[in-house]
Amino acid sequence: MLQVSNIRDHKDAYIKALSKRGLDVQSIFDEVLSLDETRRATQAKLDETLAQSNTFSKEIGLLFKNGEVQKANLLKEKTGQLKEQSKELQEQLNDAENGLQQLLYTLPNIPNELVPAGSDENDNEEVFKEGAIPTLSEDALPHWELAKKYDLIDFELGVKITGAGFPVYKGKGAKLQRALITYFLDKNTAAGYTEYQVPLMVNEASGFGTGQLPDKEGQMYHVGEDNLYLIPTAEVPVTNLFRDDLLPHTQLPITCTGYTPCFRREAGSYGAHVRGLNRLHQFDKVEIVRIEHPDKSYEALDGMVEHVKEILRELKLPYRILRLCGGDLGFTSALTYDFEVFSTAQDRWLEISSVSNFETFQANRLKLRFKDTDGKNKLVHTLNGSSLALPRVLAGILENYQTPEGIRVPEVLVPYCGFDLIN
């Protein structure tokens, strides 16, 4: 969430930056600043009224003690009026604060200066590409056909149990899935990330803290009776571990990783491009999260990018990195790099990871601060990345590693799954 003080101090620069997202926020900023002026004026008047009421209360006691009953009763009447006035002012203050909060919730993060302007994914910038795209035989199959041929994943059985987008992994398919999860976690912990196992449902405060709520696109599964939400990513519960914390600067950086199933409604996702593992309602993902000093967060972001690169090099999958344009940038992100693996059988790039710096946007919502060396309390920077999302990584492995003899397993995964060929 944006800070009102920053909007006031950097209004024109913020308006220009948010135009990269295709947004004109002039009128919203004007309303925010007007509400804030009302809030501050009302708070000042309320403070003055309460102070006067307290002064009168002390005087009343002295007057009664000195036998000046008439004067005391007159002040009691004035005090009663001040209390009524204070009550009205408190209601006005609450209205102004709530209105301001709701307006701020509608504003996305300010894009970093590196973010290119653009309206959609077609305007993203490719900044890196690595790995040879394998040449497959003419009868090469997409992963959903391979999954059926080798009895690895049963999409129809998932429909029977739950519905479309909830696949059932079987036999070597399940083992390969488990191998990927363990491999990703091992890579992350070896890089210094502390592993967490977290709840798969969160409360409203957690959803608001990391920016998933308000859920304008209706992508979260809501458990109505208990008012809980199934997590769309481990980023939500892991980052909320530190909500409302004031950290010593010596505790930074905090680095976390965790594996969770993830749940997304994916409303409006239809067509051939979402077939098989390309788009699911439930999927597995290993996440990395960092809580950083603001001066070091972009260095940390570069390190996260290099970390995901190393994993993909070990898997020997062809991939590229995109810097997302303003129109494709997530609501909470200041700068995001997307990793895409090339699906040879589908002849298209598939997103497998997003690595983002949110700067202070989430921290302001979370009230997550640290005490700096100057003794002042400041907002941290939060970052997160997929390391990695499993469905499309698995799809890339099945498609790119297929041979006439069967599907070869990436060498780095063989110790984890216990076999080197699926046939």
C-alpha positions in Angstrom: 0.0 0.0 0.0 1.3 3.5 -0.9 2.1 5.9 1.9 0.1 9.1 1.9 3.2 11.1 2.8 5.0 9.8 -0.3 2.0 10.5 -2.5 2.1 14.1 -1.1 5.8 14.5 -1.6 6.1 12.7 -5.0 2.7 13.2 -6.5 3.8 14.2 -10.1 6.5 11.5 -10.2 4.0 8.8 -9.0 1.4 9.9 -11.6 4.0 9.6 -14.4 5.3 6.2 -13.1 1.8 4.8 -12.8 1.1 5.8 -16.4 3.4 2.9 -17.3 0.5 0.7 -16.0 -1.9 2.5 -18.3 -3.5 4.3 -15.3 -4.5 7.9 -14.8 -4.5 8.4 -11.0 -4.7 12.2 -10.9 -8.2 12.3 -9.5 -7.6 9.4 -7.1 -4.5 11.1 -5.7 -6.4 14.4 -5.3 -9.1 12.6 -3.4 -6.5 10.8 -1.2 -4.8 14.1 -0.3 -8.2 15.8 0.3 -9.3 13.0 2.6 -6.0 13.1 4.4 -6.3 16.8 5.0 -9.8 16.2 6.4 -8.4 13.4 8.6 -5.6 15.5 9.9 -7.8 18.5 10.6 -10.4 16.3 12.3 -7.7 14.6 14.4 -6.3 18.0 15.5 -9.8 19.3 16.5 -10.5 16.0 18.3 -7.2 16.3 20.2 -8.0 19.9 21.1 -11.5 19.0 22.3 -10.2 16.1 24.4 -7.5 18.2 26.0 -10.0 20.9 26.9 -12.4 18.3 28.4 -9.5 16.9 30.5 -8.7 20.4 31.7 -12.3 21.1 32.7 -12.5 17.8 34.5 -9.5 18.7 36.7 -11.0 22.2 37.4 -14.4 20.7 38.3 -12.7 18.6 41.1 -11.0 21.7 42.5 -14.2 23.8 42.3 -16.2 21.2 44.3 -13.3 20.9 46.8 -13.4 24.7 47.3 -17.2 24.8 47.6 -17.8 26.6 44.3 -20.7 24.2 43.3 -22.4 26.5 40.8 -19.2 27.1 38.8 -18.5 23.4 39.0 -21.9 22.5 37.6 -21.5 25.0 34.7 -18.2 23.3 33.8 -19.8 19.9 34.0 -22.4 21.0 31.5 -19.6 22.3 29.2 -17.8 19.0 29.7 -20.8 17.1 28.6 -21.1 19.2 25.5 -17.4 18.6 24.7 -17.9 14.8 25.2 -20.7 14.9 22.6 -18.6 16.9 20.3 -15.7 14.5 20.8 -18.0 11.5 19.9 -19.1 13.2 16.7 -15.5 14.1 15.8 -14.3 10.5 16.4 -17.0 9.3 14.1 -15.9 11.8 11.4 -12.3 10.7 11.9 -13.2 7.0 11.6 -15.1 7.8 8.3 -12.2 9.8 6.9 -9.7 7.0 7.9 -11.8 4.2 6.5 -12.4 6.2 3.2 -8.7 6.9 2.9 -7.8 3.3 3.6 -10.3 2.0 1.0 -8.9 4.4 -1.6 -5.3 3.4 -0.9 -6.3 -0.3 -1.3 -7.2 0.5 -4.9 -3.8 1.9 -5.9 -1.1 -0.5 -7.2 2.6 -0.3 -6.4 4.7 2.3 -8.2 6.7 0.7 -11.0 10.5 0.8 -10.7 12.2 3.0 -13.3 13.5 -0.1 -15.1 9.9 -1.2 -15.8 9.1 -0.6 -19.5 5.8 1.0 -20.5 3.4 -1.3 -22.2 -0.1 -2.6 -22.1 0.2 -6.4 -22.0 2.6 -9.4 -22.2 3.5 -8.5 -25.8 5.3 -5.5 -24.5 7.5 -7.4 -22.0 11.3 -7.2 -22.5 13.4 -10.3 -23.0 16.6 -9.7 -21.0 18.2 -13.1 -21.1 17.9 -16.5 -22.9 19.9 -19.7 -22.3 19.8 -23.4 -23.3 19.5 -25.2 -26.6 16.0 -26.1 -27.7 16.0 -29.8 -28.5 15.0 -31.1 -31.9 12.2 -33.7 -31.4 10.9 -36.2 -33.9 7.9 -35.4 -36.0 5.7 -37.7 -33.8 6.6 -35.9 -30.5 3.7 -35.5 -28.1 2.5 -32.7 -25.8 2.8 -33.5 -22.1 -0.9 -34.3 -21.7 -0.6 -37.1 -24.3 2.7 -38.3 -22.7 1.1 -38.3 -19.3 -1.6 -40.6 -20.7 0.8 -42.8 -22.7 3.0 -43.5 -19.7 0.2 -43.4 -17.0 1.8 -40.5 -15.1 -1.1 -38.1 -14.7 -4.8 -38.8 -14.8 -6.7 -35.6 -15.7 -10.1 -37.3 -16.0 -9.8 -38.9 -12.6 -9.3 -35.5 -11.2 -12.5 -34.3 -12.8 -14.3 -37.2 -11.3 -13.1 -36.4 -7.8 -13.2 -32.6 -7.9 -13.4 -31.0 -11.3 -11.3 -29.7 -14.1 -7.9 -28.4 -13.1 -7.3 -30.9 -10.3 -5.0 -33.6 -11.8 -4.1 -36.9 -10.1 -0.4 -37.8 -10.3 0.3 -41.6 -10.4 3.3 -43.9 -10.2 6.4 -42.4 -11.7 4.5 -39.2 -12.3 3.9 -38.8 -8.5 7.5 -39.8 -7.8 8.9 -37.2 -10.3 6.6 -34.6 -8.8 7.9 -35.4 -5.3 11.5 -35.4 -6.5 11.1 -31.9 -8.0 9.7 -30.6 -4.7 12.5 -32.1 -2.6 15.2 -30.9 -5.1 13.9 -27.4 -5.1 13.8 -27.2 -1.3 17.3 -28.7 -1.1 18.6 -26.1 -3.5 16.9 -23.3 -1.6 18.1 -24.4 1.9 21.6 -24.9 0.6 21.5 -21.3 -0.6 20.7 -20.2 3.0 16.9 -20.1 3.0 15.2 -21.4 6.1 12.4 -23.9 5.4 8.9 -23.3 6.7 5.8 -25.5 6.6 2.8 -23.1 6.8 -1.0 -23.3 6.8 -2.8 -23.6 3.5 -5.6 -21.2 4.6 -5.2 -17.6 5.8 -7.4 -15.0 7.4 -8.5 -11.7 6.0 -5.7 -9.8 7.7 -3.1 -12.0 6.0 -4.8 -11.5 2.6 -4.8 -7.8 3.0 -1.2 -7.8 4.3 0.3 -9.2 1.1 -2.1 -7.6 -1.3 -4.3 -10.5 -2.4 -7.3 -8.7 -0.8 -9.4 -7.0 -1.8 -9.7 -9.8 -4.4 -10.9 -7.7 -7.4 -10.5 -10.5 -9.9 -12.2 -13.2 -7.8 -9.3 -15.6 -8.1 -9.2 -16.8 -4.4 -11.1 -19.7 -3.0 -13.1 -18.4 0.0 -14.3 -20.7 2.9 -17.4 -18.6 3.8 -18.4 -20.1 7.1 -15.0 -19.4 8.7 -14.0 -16.5 6.5 -10.7 -18.0 5.5 -9.0 -18.1 2.1 -7.1 -21.0 0.4 -3.7 -19.7 -0.4 -2.8 -18.8 -4.0 0.9 -19.0 -3.1 3.1 -19.7 -0.1 4.2 -16.0 -0.3 1.0 -15.1 1.6 1.4 -17.2 4.8 5.3 -17.0 4.8 5.4 -13.2 4.5 2.7 -12.8 7.1 4.8 -14.7 9.6 6.4 -11.2 10.2 3.2 -9.1 10.1 3.2 -6.3 12.8 6.9 -7.1 13.7 9.5 -4.5 14.5 12.8 -6.1 13.6 16.4 -5.2 14.7 18.5 -4.3 11.7 20.9 -7.0 12.6 18.2 -9.6 11.9 18.1 -8.6 8.2 18.0 -10.2 5.7 15.4 -12.8 6.6 15.3 -15.6 4.0 12.5 -18.2 3.9 11.4 -21.1 1.6 8.4 -23.3 1.7 6.5 -25.9 -0.3 2.7 -25.7 -0.5 -0.1 -26.7 -2.7 -1.6 -23.5 -4.2 -5.2 -22.8 -5.1 -6.5 -20.4 -7.8 -9.9 -20.2 -9.4 -8.4 -19.0 -12.7 -11.7 -17.5 -13.6 -12.0 -16.8 -17.3 -9.2 -19.1 -18.3 -10.4 -21.2 -21.3 -9.0 -22.6 -24.6 -6.3 -24.9 -25.9 -3.5 -22.8 -24.2 -4.7 -23.9 -20.8 -4.8 -27.6 -21.6 -3.1 -30.2 -19.4 -0.7 -28.8 -16.8 -0.7 -25.3 -18.4 -3.3 -23.9 -16.1 -4.6 -25.6 -12.9 -6.8 -24.8 -10.0 -4.6 -26.7 -7.6 -0.8 -27.0 -8.2 2.4 -27.4 -6.2 5.0 -24.7 -5.8 8.2 -24.0 -3.8 8.5 -20.4 -2.9 11.4 -18.2 -1.7 10.7 -15.0 0.3 13.1 -12.3 1.5 12.7 -9.5 4.1 15.4 -7.0 3.2 17.0 -3.7 4.2 15.8 -1.1 1.6 19.4 -0.4 0.6 20.0 -4.0 -0.3 16.8 -5.2 -1.9 17.7 -4.9 -5.5 21.0 -6.6 -5.0 18.9 -9.4 -3.3 16.5 -9.4 -6.3 19.5 -10.0 -8.7 20.7 -12.8 -6.4 17.2 -14.5 -6.6 17.3 -14.3 -10.4 20.7 -16.0 -10.4 19.5 -18.6 -8.0 16.6 -19.6 -10.3 18.9 -19.6 -13.3 21.1 -22.1 -11.6 18.2 -24.5 -11.0 17.2 -24.3 -14.6 20.7 -24.9 -15.8 20.9 -28.1 -13.6 17.6 -29.2 -15.1 19.0 -28.4 -18.5 15.8 -26.8 -19.7 15.9 -24.0 -22.3 14.5 -20.8 -20.7 14.3 -17.1 -21.0 13.8 -14.1 -18.6 11.4 -11.3 -19.3 11.2 -7.9 -17.5 7.5 -7.3 -17.2 6.1 -4.1 -18.6 3.8 -1.8 -16.7 0.6 -3.3 -18.1 1.6 -6.9 -17.2 3.1 -6.0 -13.8 1.4 -7.5 -10.7 -0.6 -5.2 -8.5 1.8 -5.3 -5.6 5.1 -5.5 -7.6 7.6 -2.7 -8.3 9.7 -4.9 -10.6 9.2 -8.4 -11.8 11.2 -10.8 -13.8 9.3 -13.8 -15.3 11.1 -17.0 -16.2 9.7 -19.0 -19.1 10.7 -22.5 -20.2 10.3 -23.5 -23.8 7.9 -26.3 -24.4 9.2 -27.9 -27.6 6.2 -30.1 -28.2 3.8 -27.2 -27.9 6.2 -24.8 -29.6 5.6 -22.1 -27.0 7.1 -20.5 -23.9 5.5 -21.4 -20.6 5.9 -19.2 -17.5 7.4 -21.1 -14.6 8.6 -18.4 -12.2 8.1 -14.8 -11.2 10.7 -13.1 -9.1 9.6 -9.7 -7.7 10.6 -6.8 -5.5 7.6 -5.2 -3.7 9.7 -2.5 -2.0 7.7 -1.1 0.9 4.3 -1.8 -0.6 3.5 -5.0 1.3 5.5 -3.9 4.4 3.2 -0.8 4.8 0.1 -3.1 4.7 1.8 -5.6 7.0 3.1 -2.9 9.4 6.5 -4.7 9.1 9.3 -2.4 10.1 12.9 -2.6 11.3 14.9 -0.3 13.6 17.8 1.1 11.5 21.2 2.0 12.7 20.0 5.6 13.2 17.4 4.4 15.7 14.5 5.2 13.5 11.7 2.7 12.6 11.5 2.1 8.9 9.6 -0.1 6.5 11.5 -3.1 5.2 11.4 -4.3 1.5 9.8 -7.6 0.8 10.6 -9.9 -2.2 9.4 -13.3 -3.4 9.9 -15.7 -6.2 8.8 -19.1 -7.4 11.6 -21.6 -7.0 9.8 -23.2 -8.7 6.2 -23.7 -9.8 5.9 -27.4 -10.6 3.3 -28.0 -13.3 5.0 -26.3 -16.2 8.4 -27.4 -15.2 7.1 -30.9 -15.2 5.4 -30.3 -18.6 8.8 -29.0 -20.0 10.6 -32.0 -18.7 8.1 -34.5 -20.2 8.1 -32.8 -23.6 11.8 -31.8 -23.9 13.2 -35.0 -22.6 11.0 -37.4 -24.7 12.9 -39.9 -26.9 11.8 -43.0 -28.9 12.8 -45.1 -25.9 10.8 -43.1 -23.4 11.1 -40.0 -21.3 14.6 -39.4 -19.9 14.8 -37.9 -16.4 17.1 -34.9 -15.9 20.4 -36.2 -14.3 20.1 -34.0 -11.3 16.7 -35.6 -10.4 17.7 -39.2 -10.7 19.0 -39.5 -7.1 15.7 -38.1 -5.9 13.3 -40.3 -7.9 15.4 -43.5 -8.3 15.0 -44.0 -12.0 16.4 -42.4 -15.1 13.9 -43.4 -17.7 10.1 -43.4 -17.9 8.9 -46.1 -20.4 
